[in-house]
Amino acid sequence: MTEAVAAADESQAQEEEPSQADVPFGNEAHEPFAPPPQEQKPKSKKSKKKKKTQISFEQYGAISNAISAYLRSKESEQDDTEGGESKYLTWGEVSEWYLEQCEVDIGDSLEELERMRKLTNLVIRRLVQVDHVLMCIGNTEGIPEADRKIAVHPNYPQ
C-alpha cells in the first residue's frame, strides 16, 4: 500500500511542477503579465485620415451665388404662374442644374464630373447647415439629401 501512496505522490508532484514552456525566460518573471499582441485592443483612432476638400472663397462664392440666384428665379417664376405644382426644387435638381451650367468646364471627363458633383453637394450642405443661406422645406427625417426640397432663406439678401 505504501508503494501506491508513493506513486500517487510522485504523479501529483509531476503535475504541480511547471513544464519548460511555462517557465518565464530572463526578465519576464519580474514583468506583469501582458496579453499576446493579437489580443490587445486596437487603437480607437483610424490610421487613415479623410482627405479634406478645399476650395477658394471665390469659387465657393460663385457656386453659392449661382445656386441662390437660380432658386430665387424659380420661386419667383412659380409665384407669377400660381400653378398647383410645388415651387420648391429638390437638392438633386439644383445640383444637376449647376453641373449642367459647368458642362463646358467639365468636358468629357467622368472624374471631373464626379469631383464637381461632390463639390456641389458639399457646398449645398454647407449652405444649409452652416451658413443658413438655404433651408430644407418640410420634414427631412429619413429622406435622402437628393430628394429634400430646398429654398433660399427669406432673410438672405438678394
C-alpha positions in Angstrom: 0.0 0.0 0.0 2.8 2.3 0.7 4.0 1.9 -2.8 0.6 3.0 -4.2 0.7 6.1 -2.0 4.3 6.9 -3.0 3.3 6.5 -6.7 0.3 8.9 -6.2 2.5 11.5 -4.5 5.0 11.3 -7.4 2.3 11.9 -10.0 1.0 14.9 -8.1 4.5 16.3 -7.8 4.9 16.0 -11.6 1.6 17.8 -12.2 2.4 20.7 -9.9 5.9 21.1 -11.4 5.7 23.6 -14.4 6.9 22.5 -17.7 9.7 24.3 -19.5 7.2 26.1 -21.7 5.5 27.6 -18.7 8.8 28.9 -17.2 9.4 32.6 -18.0 12.8 33.5 -19.6 15.2 36.1 -18.1 13.4 39.3 -17.2 9.9 38.0 -17.9 9.5 36.6 -14.4 9.5 40.1 -13.0 7.2 41.8 -15.5 3.4 41.8 -15.2 1.5 39.6 -17.5 0.6 41.2 -20.8 -1.7 39.5 -23.3 -0.3 38.4 -26.6 -0.2 41.1 -29.3 -3.1 39.8 -31.2 -5.4 40.0 -28.1 -4.5 43.7 -27.4 -7.2 46.2 -28.1 -6.9 48.0 -31.4 -6.3 51.7 -31.4 -9.5 53.7 -31.3 -8.4 56.3 -33.9 -8.4 55.3 -37.5 -5.0 55.1 -39.1 -6.3 56.6 -42.3 -7.4 60.2 -42.2 -10.0 61.6 -44.5 -8.8 63.9 -47.2 -10.2 67.4 -46.8 -11.7 69.1 -49.8 -10.7 72.7 -50.1 -11.8 75.3 -52.5 -11.1 79.0 -52.7 -13.5 81.5 -51.3 -14.1 82.9 -54.8 -15.1 79.5 -56.1 -17.4 78.9 -53.1 -19.0 82.4 -53.5 -19.5 81.7 -57.3 -21.3 78.4 -56.6 -23.4 79.7 -53.7 -24.5 82.9 -55.6 -25.4 80.9 -58.7 -27.4 78.4 -56.7 -29.2 81.0 -54.7 -30.0 83.2 -57.8 -31.3 80.1 -59.6 -33.6 79.1 -56.7 -34.9 82.7 -56.3 -35.7 82.9 -60.0 -37.5 79.6 -60.0 -39.5 80.7 -56.9 -40.5 84.0 -58.5 -41.4 82.2 -61.8 -43.8 80.0 -59.9 -45.2 82.8 -57.9 -46.2 84.5 -61.1 -47.9 81.4 -62.6 -49.5 80.3 -59.4 -49.6 76.7 -60.6 -50.6 73.8 -58.4 -47.0 72.5 -58.6 -44.6 72.9 -55.7 -42.4 75.9 -56.2 -39.5 74.3 -54.4 -36.8 72.4 -56.1 -35.0 69.3 -54.7 -31.4 69.2 -53.7 -30.7 66.8 -56.6 -32.4 69.1 -59.2 -30.3 72.1 -58.1 -27.1 70.0 -58.1 -27.8 68.7 -61.6 -28.7 72.2 -62.8 -25.4 73.5 -61.6 -23.5 70.6 -63.2 -25.2 71.4 -66.5 -24.0 75.0 -66.2 -20.5 73.8 -65.7 -20.6 71.3 -68.6 -18.1 73.3 -70.6 -15.6 73.3 -67.8 -16.2 69.6 -67.0 -15.8 68.3 -70.6 -15.9 64.6 -71.2 -14.1 63.6 -68.0 -16.1 61.4 -65.7 -13.6 62.0 -62.9 -14.1 65.8 -63.2 -17.9 65.3 -63.3 -17.8 63.2 -60.0 -15.4 65.8 -58.4 -17.8 68.6 -59.3 -20.8 66.7 -58.2 -19.1 66.0 -54.8 -18.0 69.7 -54.6 -21.5 71.0 -55.4 -23.1 68.7 -52.8 -20.6 69.8 -50.2 -21.3 73.5 -51.0 -25.1 72.9 -50.8 -24.7 71.1 -47.5 -22.7 74.0 -46.1 -25.2 76.5 -47.3 -27.9 74.6 -45.5 -26.2 73.5 -42.3 -23.5 76.1 -41.6 -24.3 79.4 -43.4 -28.1 79.0 -43.3 -28.4 80.6 -46.8 -30.6 77.7 -47.9 -33.1 75.8 -45.8 -34.8 72.5 -46.2 -38.6 72.6 -46.6 -40.8 70.1 -44.8 -39.8 67.0 -42.8 -36.3 65.8 -43.6 -36.2 62.7 -41.4 -35.4 59.6 -43.4 -35.4 61.5 -46.7 -32.2 61.2 -48.8 -30.4 64.6 -49.4 -31.1 64.5 -53.1 -34.8 64.3 -52.5 -35.1 67.1 -50.0 -36.8 70.3 -51.1 -34.7 73.4 -50.6 -35.3 77.2 -50.8 -33.3 80.3 -50.2 -33.8 81.6 -46.6 -36.1 84.6 -46.6 -33.7 86.7 -44.6 -30.8 86.1 -47.1 -30.2 89.4 -49.0 -30.7 89.4 -52.8 
